[in-house]
Amino acid sequence: MTDLTKHILLMDGPDQKGLIYHVTGVLFRQGLNIIHNDEYVSPNGQFFMRTEFESATNQLDGPALLSQLSENLSPDINLRLNPKKKKNVVLLVTKEHHCLGELLIRYAFDELDADILAVVSNYNHLQPLVSKFGIPFHYISHEHKTRDEHEEAILRTLAIYDPEYLVLAKYMRVLTPGFVRHFSNRIINIHHSFLPAFVGASPYRQAHERGVKIIGATAHFVNNDLDEGPIITQDVKEVDHRHTANDMATMGRDVEKLVLSKALKLVFDDRVFIHNNRTVVF
């Protein structure tokens, strides 16, 4: 039996007639087997498609395939061909353990669909936890450094690993535009609130004071606007007047770690498109 490898074709741009027919036809003529296909056209006519297909091992000429797929298409159509493989990531953390612990356990049991190359922190509190999983831990203190100096030190460490994504697993420092520019649309954050409500610090205190009936968490890409990057996924939990701000924070931590894990699964499986500070998620 011939070994097969899986690939993911991502396509987005202005809608035009016959796009699905064109793509599936090219794949068929190349003898490639489509496993799954998702498509969506937005109200303003933006087309998105994710096509997962398989080929005989080491027999796919990616550039040639993309060239064929581009024929007769608008130059505004974006095509990306990715191998279906684990993504290389680095986690950034501060002091809170719950999201980090969740990701490390999922990684240990091969449930994360990623390789955690390292963990970077501005405190050394979580080094004992990380060391149990045999993952490099880099303690880069922010003390006695300007924000730019601290971020330059982090960038030098990240250059060792060249990660595809950065995951802010409760990294409680605001990143500068200069840092974000190095990883455009490749930094994923978990925010302890159901955005756009209660942005910034102390969202559970804000929620308690407002008397909310639900609390939540939001996983989103990071851009230059605090807590306003494209949202990947969210979830909520019901609360009532009996819950204190501390109760809400405890309940919220459970939501946060599950929302972050779900978001990473979607991103690492190439199911998330970013368009105009919004996402299309298949």
C-alpha positions in Angstrom: 0.0 0.0 0.0 1.4 3.4 -1.0 2.2 5.8 1.8 0.2 9.0 1.7 0.9 12.5 3.0 -1.6 15.1 3.8 -1.6 18.8 2.7 -3.8 21.8 3.4 -4.6 24.3 0.6 -5.8 27.7 1.9 -7.5 30.2 -0.5 -9.0 33.6 0.0 -9.9 36.6 -2.0 -12.7 38.2 -4.0 -15.3 35.7 -5.0 -15.6 34.7 -8.7 -17.6 32.1 -10.5 -16.1 28.6 -10.7 -13.5 28.8 -7.9 -14.4 25.6 -6.3 -14.7 23.8 -9.6 -11.3 25.2 -10.7 -9.5 24.1 -7.6 -11.0 20.6 -7.3 -10.5 20.1 -11.0 -6.8 20.8 -10.8 -6.4 18.5 -7.8 -8.3 15.8 -9.6 -6.2 16.0 -12.7 -3.1 15.7 -10.6 -4.4 12.5 -9.1 -4.8 14.1 -5.6 -7.5 12.9 -3.3 -9.6 15.5 -1.5 -10.3 14.5 2.1 -12.3 17.5 3.3 -13.4 20.8 1.9 -14.8 23.9 3.5 -15.8 27.2 1.9 -17.5 30.4 2.8 -18.5 33.6 0.9 -18.9 36.7 3.2 -21.8 39.2 2.6 -19.3 41.6 1.0 -18.1 38.9 -1.5 -14.9 37.7 0.1 -14.3 34.0 -0.6 -12.5 31.6 1.8 -11.7 27.9 1.3 -9.8 25.3 3.1 -9.1 22.1 1.2 -7.4 19.1 2.8 -6.0 16.5 0.4 -3.5 13.7 0.2 -0.8 12.7 -2.2 1.7 9.8 -2.5 4.7 10.5 -0.2 7.3 12.9 -1.5 5.5 13.1 -4.9 3.9 16.6 -4.7 5.6 19.5 -6.5 4.1 22.3 -4.4 5.3 25.3 -6.5 4.1 23.7 -9.7 0.7 22.9 -8.2 0.3 26.5 -6.9 1.2 27.7 -10.4 -1.6 25.6 -12.0 -4.1 26.7 -9.4 -3.3 30.3 -10.0 -4.1 30.1 -13.7 -7.1 32.2 -14.7 -7.6 33.5 -11.2 -7.8 37.1 -10.0 -4.3 38.3 -8.8 -6.1 39.2 -5.6 -6.7 35.6 -4.8 -4.3 34.3 -2.1 -3.2 30.7 -2.2 -1.2 28.9 0.4 -0.1 25.3 0.5 0.9 23.9 3.9 2.0 20.4 4.8 -0.3 18.9 7.5 2.2 18.8 10.4 2.8 19.9 13.9 3.6 23.5 14.4 6.7 24.7 16.2 5.8 27.0 19.1 7.3 28.9 22.1 5.2 29.7 25.1 5.4 33.0 27.0 4.3 33.0 30.6 4.5 35.1 33.8 3.4 33.5 37.1 0.0 31.8 36.6 0.2 28.1 36.0 -3.2 26.9 34.8 -2.9 27.6 31.0 0.7 26.5 30.9 -0.1 23.3 32.8 -2.9 22.5 30.5 -0.8 22.9 27.4 2.1 20.9 28.9 -0.1 18.0 29.7 -1.7 18.0 26.3 1.8 18.2 24.7 3.0 15.3 26.8 0.1 13.1 25.6 0.4 14.3 22.0 -2.9 16.2 22.0 -1.6 19.6 21.2 -0.7 19.1 17.5 2.4 21.2 18.1 6.0 20.9 19.4 6.7 23.2 22.3 10.3 24.2 21.7 10.7 26.3 24.8 9.0 28.4 27.5 10.1 32.0 28.2 9.1 33.9 31.3 10.0 37.2 33.0 9.8 35.3 36.3 11.3 32.0 37.4 8.2 30.8 39.3 7.2 28.2 36.7 10.6 26.7 35.9 10.1 23.7 38.3 6.8 22.8 36.5 8.3 23.2 33.0 11.4 21.1 33.9 9.2 18.1 34.7 8.4 18.0 31.0 12.0 18.3 29.7 11.3 21.5 27.9 13.9 24.4 27.9 12.9 27.3 30.2 14.4 30.7 29.7 14.1 33.2 32.6 14.5 36.7 31.2 13.8 39.2 33.9 12.3 42.6 33.0 13.7 44.3 36.1 16.2 47.1 35.5 15.4 47.0 31.8 13.4 49.3 29.6 10.5 47.5 27.8 12.5 47.7 24.5 15.6 46.2 26.2 13.5 43.4 27.7 11.9 42.6 24.4 15.2 42.6 22.6 16.5 40.0 25.0 13.4 37.9 24.4 13.8 38.2 20.6 17.4 37.0 20.9 16.2 33.9 22.6 13.3 33.3 20.2 15.8 33.5 17.3 17.4 30.3 18.6 14.1 28.4 18.0 12.5 30.3 15.1 9.0 29.4 16.2 6.0 29.5 13.8 3.8 30.8 16.6 4.1 32.4 20.0 1.5 31.5 22.6 0.9 34.0 25.5 -0.2 31.5 28.1 -1.0 34.2 30.7 1.9 36.4 29.8 1.0 39.6 31.6 3.0 42.2 29.8 1.8 44.4 26.9 3.9 43.8 23.8 5.2 46.8 21.8 4.3 47.2 18.1 8.0 46.6 17.3 7.8 43.2 18.9 4.5 42.3 17.4 5.8 43.2 13.9 8.3 40.3 14.1 5.4 37.8 14.5 2.5 39.4 12.6 -0.7 37.3 13.0 1.4 34.6 14.8 1.0 35.6 18.4 -2.0 34.0 20.2 -3.2 35.4 23.5 -5.8 34.2 26.1 -7.7 37.1 27.7 -9.6 36.5 30.9 -12.8 38.1 29.8 -15.5 37.8 27.1 -14.2 40.5 24.8 -15.0 43.3 24.0 -16.2 43.6 27.6 -13.8 44.3 30.4 -10.6 44.9 28.5 -7.3 45.4 30.3 -6.5 44.6 33.9 -8.8 43.1 36.6 -11.6 41.9 34.4 -13.2 39.7 37.1 -13.3 42.7 39.5 -14.9 44.7 36.7 -17.4 42.0 36.0 -18.3 41.6 39.6 -18.9 45.3 40.1 -21.1 45.3 37.0 -23.1 42.4 38.2 -22.7 40.2 35.1 -24.5 36.9 34.8 -21.9 35.3 32.6 -18.1 35.4 32.6 -15.9 34.2 29.8 -12.6 34.0 28.1 -11.4 35.0 24.7 -8.5 33.6 22.6 -7.3 36.1 20.0 -4.4 37.1 17.8 -2.3 40.0 19.1 -2.1 43.2 17.2 -1.0 46.8 18.2 -4.3 47.5 20.0 -4.7 46.1 23.5 -7.0 43.1 23.6 -8.5 44.1 20.2 -6.9 41.5 17.9 -8.9 39.1 15.7 -10.9 36.8 17.9 -10.4 33.0 17.4 -12.8 31.5 19.9 -14.7 32.3 23.1 -16.7 30.6 25.8 -18.7 31.5 28.9 -19.8 30.3 32.3 -22.9 31.3 34.2 -22.5 33.2 37.5 -24.9 35.0 39.8 -25.0 37.4 42.7 -23.6 34.8 45.1 -20.3 34.7 43.4 -17.5 36.9 44.6 -14.8 38.4 42.3 -12.5 35.6 43.6 -15.1 32.9 42.8 -15.4 34.3 39.3 -11.6 34.3 38.9 -11.4 30.7 39.9 -14.2 29.6 37.6 -12.7 31.8 34.8 -9.3 30.0 35.0 -11.1 26.7 33.9 -12.7 28.5 31.0 -9.4 30.2 30.0 -7.4 27.0 29.7 -10.0 25.2 27.6 -10.6 28.2 25.3 -6.9 28.6 24.7 -6.5 24.9 23.9 -9.4 25.0 21.5 -8.0 28.1 19.7 -4.6 26.5 19.3 -6.1 23.4 17.9 -7.9 25.5 15.3 -4.9 27.6 14.4 -2.4 24.7 14.3 -4.8 22.8 11.9 -4.9 25.8 9.6 -8.6 26.4 10.1 -8.4 30.1 10.8 -8.4 32.9 8.2 -7.8 36.6 9.3 -9.6 39.3 7.3 -10.1 42.9 8.4 -9.4 42.2 12.1 -12.0 39.4 12.1 -11.6 35.6 11.6 -13.3 33.0 9.5 -12.9 29.7 11.3 -13.6 26.3 9.7 
